[in-house]
């Protein structure tokens, strides 16, 4: 069955108020002998969750009614259409295991940052404030993979750019809105680059992206000179960037997160953590908890903005805060949204950033 342009429909909707910045994409498209209505939604700048409003293909008129109903309901809740709306490619394999897992990074403190900044064996990059995404391009296939190794939807602008690039590849990066900020190349035309030093993988990534001058896949800058690293570290702090990442230039790509240390390390300028919702309170707030060596530890409450749904008990959520008190409770916590790509086991007390005391400063 061939669908006309009039039959295929898509709408991008946005909701922004206070700390909430959400997007919702609806697409009516052909499948098999009928039509389906697929959706993508989540916090803007994140790797969006994908789903469908039709469990099986239906007639066009039925699909159109579902499509229009979804759009009406979202607009009634305050969503509006944006001129810069970005459609997402729906994947029938969403949430399936991809066979790949990205290299995950441990945190370091200011002392370690100073040491690595002055060490020429380590390169430095800006830590982008988005969601981790591997982009895999194979014959007839372009798909995303999240930090848990599961297949997820990808912005159609990124898909279009990937399609225009020559060859087949798997690149690693951070997804922010319409763009993928790429910083590593794992496979190229069937060759596994992961055993190679990061220096070589980064050069291969530069060569791949330089050929097509892609609009929606951007290279993340890399600084190796110690003076440049120190200068950019100051600038990124002044610009209120999320943080920096240090990478050992001669190290291979190692999937997963090491128990400690590692050849790639991160430092955040702002404190964020992933916590589990322990209870739902009155007045639109939820209680939070983290895992310690004895079990669960309460870290206080956070208010849910009126334009965001209240998460359910057991959900993993992302919180920004200034610092933690000695008892673990958070000072000035801000709710950022749910994190479907983070496991409960990752919600541990070691994430806490404590307030410095006078004794610490002496």
Phi, psi and omega in degrees: 000132179256124181267141176275166178298328180293329182283326179278127182228149174210145178222136176247126184238148183225149176224118180226123177197128181061229180276357182269133177214094188244158175224154183214123183242133180237134182221126174261121184212157182286149174206129182053239181255021181210209182225153178230159176242111181253153183227157171218137187205159177150189179288135182299134183096355180260169169283113191287148171285145180239156179194189180218149176262359180230115182290340178210157178303142179232172176297157184301315182300321179292319179295321179296319178298318179295315179303309182293326178295317179298315180297316179300315182297320180291320178295326177295335179270004176105001177288145178229157178281139180247146180295331182261028182299144182237122177282153177247142177281121178281141179243127176295345181259015182307135179075003174279154179291132186269338186092356178234146175227132180287163173283126183253149193249144172270157180277152172229160181264182184298324180297316180291326176300314180297321181294315183287330178297324182267005180256114184292349179282348183247132173267163181229140176225158173290138173273111182285148183265072179219213177239140182296137181209123166271134178249117183249124176241119177232170178306118178074013185211131170225123183212161178256156178225127183273185186293342178270359180084015181260147179287134181225166177290156182230144176306135181294334176293322177291319178300316181297317178296317179298322180296327182281341179284145181284143173085183180241147189198167165230117177244156181247140181190194181237126181270125177225107179058239184278358192236154167246122177264103189270141179224358180205156178231119187262323179224147176213115178051046176087349180270131177277111182270354186301325178289345183283157177299151181301325180304316180288321180295322180292320177297319178297322177294317177302315181295321180296314184281332181294329183295324184254356185042059187295145182275325188244008168237113185249145179277138175273125183298149180233129178244129180243335178290134185297322178293318178297318180298315181296320180294313181291329176298316177296316182296317182295323176296316180295327179278000180059042173292167181289326181165197180225160177234136176249137183227130176289119193292337181258014185266147174284173177271122183241116183294149177087181181247128177289159179298327177202159178060215180128169180272355174225129187225152183232152176222124180262139174279336177244151182268125172225157176207162174255128182230165179256136177289119182267328180201157176252119182267175170284170177063031174056054171223158179230150174274145184241151177214155178229159179273132169240189185291345180255348183141224184268141177233127178288140177236021175100197184241162173221141179277137178266124179303149184297340180264013176237143179292146178285123181292154181276161176301132181096349180289147174267127183233157179256134184232135170257141182206165181279312178192174179247141173287165180305330180279359178098347181291148187268139176263125181053058177288144178232128181281125180255339179135176179280154179236093180287346181263010179241133179276155177302323182297342179275351184273076188246159184291341179295348175288338189296137175249112186272153177290135178290139178258169178300325179296323179294328185281345184278000000 
